Amino acid sequence: MNSSKDDRGESKAKTVKSPTDRASYPGVSQADTTGGDFASDGDVQGEGNYDAAREYDDAQHAFAESGRVEQAAREAAPRSPDEQRQMEEAERLGKSRAKKDG
């Protein structure tokens, strides 16, 4: 976002009034001005990228069916009591930020 100084010398943000105004700013693509992401074939992706979500989902299913899950779990296990504590603290912190049920 471009900024300028007011008559007191303080910075003030320049307001973008329309998509065509926004397109004139460096670093803003045409896709940013239209309000949506576009797939390579021109289909509107909207709020999410359906192609990427489908590819991720397929990869997760393939991994689950590959028989490598147990091995990956063993490799991800903590290697020391200190690493165990760090992992538990990270989990506690992540859960503390999660939305509460109810």
C-alpha positions as CSV (number, residue, x, y, z in Angstrom):
1,M,0.0,0.0,0.0
2,N,1.4,3.4,-0.9
3,S,1.5,6.1,1.7
4,S,2.0,9.8,1.8
5,K,2.5,12.5,4.5
6,D,-0.3,14.7,5.8
7,D,0.3,18.4,6.5
8,R,1.7,17.5,10.0
9,G,4.3,15.2,8.4
10,E,2.6,12.0,9.6
11,S,2.2,9.0,7.2
12,K,-1.3,8.3,6.0
13,A,-2.2,5.3,3.9
14,K,-3.6,5.8,0.4
15,T,-7.0,4.3,0.1
16,V,-7.7,2.0,-2.8
17,K,-11.0,3.0,-4.3
18,S,-11.6,0.4,-7.0
19,P,-10.1,-2.6,-8.6
20,T,-8.7,-0.5,-11.4
21,D,-6.9,1.7,-8.8
22,R,-5.5,-1.3,-7.1
23,A,-4.1,-2.7,-10.4
24,S,-1.8,0.4,-10.7
25,Y,0.1,-0.5,-7.5
26,P,3.3,-2.4,-7.9
27,G,3.1,-6.0,-6.8
28,V,-0.7,-6.3,-7.3
29,S,-1.7,-8.8,-10.0
30,Q,-4.8,-8.7,-12.1
31,A,-6.1,-11.7,-10.2
32,D,-5.9,-9.6,-7.0
33,T,-8.1,-7.0,-8.5
34,T,-10.8,-9.4,-9.6
35,G,-11.3,-10.9,-6.1
36,G,-10.6,-14.6,-6.8
37,D,-7.9,-17.1,-7.7
38,F,-8.0,-18.8,-11.1
39,A,-7.0,-22.3,-12.0
40,S,-4.6,-22.7,-14.9
41,D,-7.5,-23.7,-17.1
42,G,-9.4,-20.5,-16.3
43,D,-11.9,-22.0,-13.8
44,V,-12.7,-19.8,-10.8
45,Q,-11.3,-21.3,-7.6
46,G,-13.1,-18.9,-5.3
47,E,-12.3,-19.2,-1.6
48,G,-10.2,-22.3,-2.0
49,N,-8.1,-24.1,-4.6
50,Y,-10.2,-27.2,-5.3
51,D,-7.5,-28.7,-7.5
52,A,-4.8,-28.4,-4.8
53,A,-7.2,-29.7,-2.1
54,R,-8.0,-32.7,-4.3
55,E,-4.3,-33.4,-4.9
56,Y,-3.5,-33.2,-1.2
57,D,-6.4,-35.5,-0.4
58,D,-5.3,-38.0,-3.0
59,A,-1.7,-37.9,-1.7
60,Q,-2.9,-38.5,1.9
61,H,-5.0,-41.5,0.9
62,A,-2.1,-42.9,-1.1
63,F,0.2,-42.6,1.9
64,A,-2.3,-44.2,4.3
65,E,-2.7,-47.1,1.9
66,S,1.1,-47.4,1.3
67,G,1.9,-49.3,4.5
68,R,4.5,-46.7,5.5
69,V,2.4,-45.1,8.3
70,E,3.9,-47.2,11.1
71,Q,7.4,-46.5,10.0
72,A,6.7,-42.8,9.7
73,A,5.2,-42.7,13.2
74,R,8.3,-44.4,14.6
75,E,10.6,-41.9,12.8
76,A,8.6,-39.0,14.2
77,A,8.7,-40.2,17.8
78,P,10.8,-38.1,20.2
79,R,14.5,-39.2,20.5
80,S,15.1,-37.9,24.0
81,P,13.2,-36.8,27.1
82,D,14.0,-33.2,26.2
83,E,12.5,-33.6,22.7
84,Q,9.5,-35.3,24.3
85,R,8.9,-32.2,26.5
86,Q,9.3,-29.9,23.6
87,M,6.8,-31.8,21.5
88,E,4.3,-31.9,24.4
89,E,4.7,-28.1,25.0
90,A,4.2,-27.5,21.2
91,E,1.0,-29.6,21.4
92,R,-0.2,-27.8,24.5
93,L,0.4,-24.4,22.9
94,G,-1.4,-25.4,19.7
95,K,-4.4,-26.7,21.6
96,S,-4.5,-23.5,23.6
97,R,-5.0,-21.5,20.4
98,A,-7.7,-23.8,19.0
99,K,-11.3,-22.8,19.0
100,K,-13.2,-24.3,22.0
101,D,-16.0,-26.7,21.5
102,G,-19.5,-25.5,22.4
